[in-house]
């Protein structure tokens, strides 16, 4: 895809008369006709931003699937989702008026980006705004695993008093191995170091460490030296199943595995075997290969995990804080509004990056935006 921006001069008389009026931004659409559909309980900050622009906003706390989703999208211009709603090419075929999709989260794999791009539908996400929330949860899980807080908590709720210190440790001086030193990994590095941990990381790119963290040459080296391994990598072919039987065996005996990144990175059968054998001392998982699409008693695909000792299981809530969701709501809604009002595509994950200033009514210019396939001659006057 590419974008074409063209400006043309207005007549001097028209320009002079408009200068006498109050300056006002031109918009390509009559904003009260823009319809926004927000699913999965998008934060109020996004709702407020859209309504302030005069858009029509419809919100739902749940997601939709199948024909119900298709019916909802028929006259929608902007769709806002989180990670549960699946936007396939078939769904996009029926969304004739759709202009843009906002993923109010980090992930975009729930959207067929290629199909959206071919239809001229820009897709936005928020890759950084929940990074601190995720990093904080990892720290909490590290301490909880080291002190076996999950098991002690369950026992106390059953009326069992079990005061023990065996195999309970301070995290000070322990080695934290971070796989993926992006925004989450680097923030986690700083917090962990402040708590006295020694931080090492592995990344496919050479990166500048923060603080005293050190990058290692190989993934295997990091596995063998770390007391805690935490995964923060994107979902792609090279990361699917990256923790399997071999990798578990390479981890230090008595170490812990934490995954708050992508559910496909850990082969759960191998993890269960490592936990049951005692090679691993515990694990914390926030994401899974298959996840329920609605709240309720639906987490039934992995019964073996439920019986493993010192395992913390959470329902994909690493970035689910009030602060993170408010920031995400503001960021993604702002990007969508700029795209609709001005044609700015900065931040879109499937579009060329074009930054455009708003055209004002008192300016002697007009703007034409044309979304087209990058084919020679597509703009030729016939």
C-alpha positions in Angstrom: 0.0 0.0 0.0 1.0 3.6 -0.4 -0.6 6.9 0.2 -0.8 9.9 -2.1 -1.1 13.4 -0.8 -1.9 16.3 -3.1 -2.5 20.0 -2.4 -4.0 22.6 -4.7 -4.2 26.4 -4.4 -7.6 28.1 -3.8 -8.4 31.4 -5.4 -7.1 34.6 -3.8 -10.7 35.9 -3.3 -11.7 32.7 -1.5 -8.7 32.8 0.6 -9.2 36.4 1.6 -12.9 35.9 2.6 -12.0 32.9 4.7 -9.3 34.8 6.5 -12.1 37.0 7.9 -13.7 33.9 9.5 -12.6 32.0 12.6 -9.9 29.5 11.8 -11.2 26.0 11.8 -9.8 22.6 10.7 -11.1 21.0 7.6 -12.2 17.4 7.9 -12.8 14.9 5.1 -15.9 13.5 6.7 -19.0 14.9 8.4 -18.0 13.7 11.8 -21.5 13.0 13.2 -21.8 10.3 10.6 -18.6 8.5 11.7 -19.7 5.3 13.6 -17.4 3.8 16.2 -17.8 0.2 17.6 -15.8 -0.5 20.7 -15.7 -4.1 22.0 -14.1 -5.9 25.0 -14.7 -3.1 27.5 -12.4 -0.4 26.0 -11.4 2.3 28.5 -13.6 5.3 29.1 -10.8 7.6 27.9 -11.2 6.3 24.4 -15.0 6.7 24.5 -14.6 10.3 25.7 -12.1 11.1 23.0 -14.4 9.8 20.2 -17.5 11.6 21.6 -15.6 14.8 21.9 -15.0 14.6 18.1 -18.7 14.2 17.5 -18.5 10.5 16.5 -21.3 8.1 17.2 -20.0 5.5 19.7 -21.4 2.1 20.5 -19.7 0.1 23.3 -19.9 -3.5 24.5 -18.0 -5.2 27.3 -17.9 -8.5 25.4 -16.6 -9.6 22.0 -18.7 -10.9 19.1 -18.0 -13.8 16.8 -19.4 -15.2 13.5 -22.5 -13.6 12.0 -23.1 -11.5 15.0 -19.7 -9.7 14.5 -20.3 -9.4 10.8 -23.7 -7.8 11.3 -22.3 -5.3 13.9 -19.6 -4.2 11.4 -21.7 -3.5 8.4 -22.0 0.3 8.8 -19.1 0.9 11.2 -16.2 3.2 10.2 -13.9 2.6 13.2 -13.6 -0.7 15.2 -11.9 -0.9 18.6 -10.9 -4.3 20.0 -8.5 -5.9 22.4 -7.0 -9.4 22.0 -10.1 -11.6 22.0 -11.9 -10.4 18.8 -10.7 -12.1 15.7 -10.8 -10.0 12.5 -10.3 -12.4 9.6 -10.3 -11.6 5.8 -13.9 -13.0 5.7 -15.0 -10.5 8.4 -13.3 -7.7 6.5 -15.1 -8.6 3.3 -18.4 -7.7 4.9 -17.2 -4.5 6.6 -17.8 -2.3 3.6 -17.5 1.0 5.5 -14.6 0.2 7.8 -11.8 2.7 7.6 -9.6 1.8 10.6 -9.1 -0.7 13.4 -7.7 0.1 16.8 -6.2 -2.7 18.8 -6.3 -1.4 22.3 -3.4 -3.6 23.4 0.1 -4.6 22.2 -1.0 -7.6 20.0 -2.2 -7.3 16.4 -2.1 -11.0 15.4 -5.9 -11.1 16.0 -6.3 -9.0 12.9 -5.5 -10.2 9.3 -3.1 -7.2 8.7 -2.4 -8.1 5.1 -6.1 -8.3 4.2 -6.8 -5.1 6.0 -4.0 -3.3 4.2 -5.3 -4.5 0.8 -8.7 -3.0 1.6 -7.2 0.3 2.7 -8.0 -0.3 6.4 -5.4 1.1 8.7 -4.6 -0.9 11.9 -3.3 0.7 15.1 -2.1 -0.7 18.4 -0.4 0.5 21.6 3.0 -1.3 21.8 4.3 0.5 24.9 1.7 2.0 27.2 1.2 -1.2 29.4 5.0 -2.0 29.6 5.3 -0.9 33.2 2.3 -2.8 34.3 3.7 -6.0 32.8 7.1 -5.4 34.4 5.5 -4.9 37.8 3.6 -8.1 37.6 6.7 -10.0 36.7 8.4 -8.6 39.8 5.5 -9.7 41.9 5.6 -13.2 40.4 9.4 -13.5 41.0 8.9 -12.8 44.7 5.8 -15.0 45.0 7.6 -17.9 43.3 10.7 -17.5 45.4 8.6 -17.6 48.6 6.0 -20.2 47.4 3.2 -17.7 48.2 0.8 -19.2 45.8 0.9 -22.6 47.5 0.8 -21.0 51.0 -2.2 -18.9 50.1 -4.2 -21.9 48.8 -3.3 -23.8 51.9 -4.5 -21.0 54.2 -7.8 -20.8 52.3 -8.3 -24.4 53.1 -7.5 -23.8 56.8 -4.0 -25.4 56.6 -1.2 -23.8 58.6 2.1 -24.7 56.9 4.9 -22.5 58.1 8.0 -23.5 56.2 11.3 -22.0 55.0 12.7 -24.9 53.0 13.2 -23.9 49.3 12.1 -20.4 50.0 14.6 -17.7 49.0 15.3 -14.0 48.8 15.6 -12.6 45.3 18.5 -10.4 46.2 21.6 -11.7 44.4 19.7 -14.1 42.2 20.1 -14.0 38.4 17.2 -12.8 36.3 17.4 -13.9 32.6 15.3 -11.8 30.3 14.5 -13.1 26.9 13.6 -10.1 24.7 15.0 -6.8 25.8 12.3 -4.5 24.5 10.2 -2.0 26.3 9.0 -4.5 28.9 12.3 -6.3 29.3 14.3 -3.1 29.7 12.0 -1.7 32.3 11.9 -5.0 34.2 15.7 -4.9 34.1 15.9 -1.6 35.9 13.3 -2.6 38.6 14.9 -6.0 39.2 18.4 -4.5 39.6 17.0 -2.0 42.1 15.9 -5.0 44.2 19.4 -6.4 44.1 19.0 -9.0 41.3 21.8 -9.6 38.8 20.3 -9.1 35.3 21.3 -10.8 32.0 19.4 -10.8 28.8 19.3 -12.4 25.4 18.0 -10.6 22.3 18.4 -11.3 18.6 19.7 -7.7 18.2 22.7 -6.2 19.9 21.2 -3.7 22.4 22.5 -1.1 24.8 21.9 -2.4 28.4 20.4 -0.3 31.1 22.2 -0.1 34.4 24.5 -3.0 35.0 22.5 -5.5 32.9 24.6 -7.6 30.5 23.7 -9.2 27.1 24.7 -12.8 26.5 25.6 -14.3 23.2 23.2 -17.3 23.1 19.7 -18.2 24.3 21.1 -21.5 25.7 23.7 -19.6 27.8 21.0 -17.5 29.4 18.9 -20.6 30.2 21.8 -22.3 31.9 22.9 -19.5 34.2 19.5 -17.9 35.3 17.6 -18.5 38.5 14.5 -16.9 36.8 13.7 -16.9 33.1 11.1 -14.5 31.8 9.9 -14.3 28.3 9.1 -11.0 26.5 9.2 -11.8 22.7 6.7 -11.2 19.9 4.6 -14.1 18.4 6.3 -15.2 15.2 7.6 -18.4 13.6 11.0 -18.2 15.4 9.4 -17.9 18.9 6.6 -20.5 18.7 7.5 -23.3 21.0 10.8 -21.8 21.9 10.6 -23.4 25.4 10.3 -27.2 24.9 11.8 -30.3 26.5 15.3 -29.4 25.4 15.2 -25.9 26.7 13.7 -27.0 30.0 16.5 -29.5 30.5 19.0 -26.7 29.8 17.6 -24.5 32.6 19.3 -24.5 35.9 17.9 -27.1 38.3 15.6 -25.4 40.8 15.0 -22.4 38.5 11.7 -20.7 37.6 10.0 -19.9 34.3 7.7 -16.9 33.8 5.7 -16.1 30.6 3.7 -12.9 30.4 4.3 -12.5 26.7 2.8 -14.8 24.1 1.0 -18.1 24.8 2.6 -19.9 21.9 6.2 -19.6 23.2 6.0 -22.3 25.8 5.2 -26.0 25.1 3.1 -26.7 28.2 3.7 -30.4 28.2 7.4 -29.9 28.5 6.8 -27.3 31.3 4.6 -29.7 33.2 7.2 -32.5 32.9 9.9 -30.1 34.2 7.7 -29.1 37.2 6.6 -32.7 38.1 10.2 -34.0 37.9 11.4 -31.2 40.3 13.9 -29.9 37.7 11.9 -26.6 37.8 10.9 -25.1 41.1 7.9 -23.2 39.8 6.4 -21.2 37.0 4.1 -18.2 36.4 1.9 -18.1 33.3 -0.4 -15.3 32.2 -0.9 -16.4 28.6 -1.7 -19.8 26.9 -1.8 -21.3 23.5 -5.6 -21.4 23.7 -7.5 -18.9 25.8 -11.2 -18.5 26.6 -13.0 -15.7 24.8 -15.2 -14.7 27.7 -15.0 -14.7 31.5 -16.4 -17.7 33.4 -15.5 -21.4 34.1 -13.9 -21.9 30.7 -10.2 -22.5 31.5 -10.4 -26.3 31.0 -7.8 -27.1 28.3 -4.8 -27.6 30.6 -5.8 -29.7 33.6 -2.3 -30.9 34.2 -1.1 -27.4 35.0 -3.6 -27.1 37.8 -2.0 -29.9 39.8 1.6 -28.7 39.6 3.3 -27.3 42.7 4.2 -23.6 43.0 2.6 -22.5 39.8 0.9 -19.1 39.4 -1.8 -18.9 36.7 -3.4 -15.7 35.8 -6.0 -14.9 33.0 -3.9 -12.6 30.7 -4.0 -9.7 33.0 -0.3 -8.5 32.8 -1.3 -5.3 31.2 -4.7 -5.0 32.8 -4.3 -2.1 35.2 -6.4 1.1 35.3 -3.4 3.2 34.5 -2.3 1.1 31.5 -5.8 0.9 30.0 -6.4 4.6 30.4 -3.1 5.4 28.6 -3.8 2.8 25.9 -7.3 4.3 25.4 -5.9 7.8 24.9 -3.1 6.7 22.6 -5.0 4.5 20.2 -8.1 6.8 20.1 -5.8 9.7 19.3 -4.2 7.8 16.4 -7.6 6.8 15.0 -8.9 10.4 15.2 -5.9 11.8 13.5 -6.3 9.2 10.7 -10.0 10.0 10.2 -9.7 13.8 10.5 -6.3 14.5 8.9 -5.2 11.4 7.0 -2.2 10.9 9.3 -1.1 7.3 9.4 1.8 7.5 11.9 1.7 4.5 14.2 -0.3 2.3 11.8 1.2 -1.2 11.7 0.1 -2.0 8.1 0.3 1.4 6.3 3.1 3.6 5.2 3.9 6.2 7.8 2.6 9.6 6.7 2.4 12.6 9.1 0.2 15.4 7.9 -0.8 18.7 9.5 -4.4 19.5 9.8 -5.7 21.7 6.9 -7.5 24.8 8.3 -10.4 26.5 6.6 -8.5 29.8 6.5 -5.6 28.2 4.5 -5.5 28.4 0.7 -5.1 24.7 0.3 -7.2 21.6 -0.1 -6.1 18.0 0.5 -6.9 14.9 -1.5 -5.9 11.5 0.0 -6.0 8.5 -2.1 -5.3 5.0 -0.8 -4.2 2.6 -3.5 -2.1 -0.4 -4.5 1.6 0.5 -5.2 1.2 -0.2 -8.9 2.8 1.9 -11.6 0.3 4.2 -13.4 -2.4 3.9 -10.7 -2.6 7.7 -10.5 -2.4 8.3 -14.2 -5.1 10.6 -15.6 -7.1 8.6 -18.2 
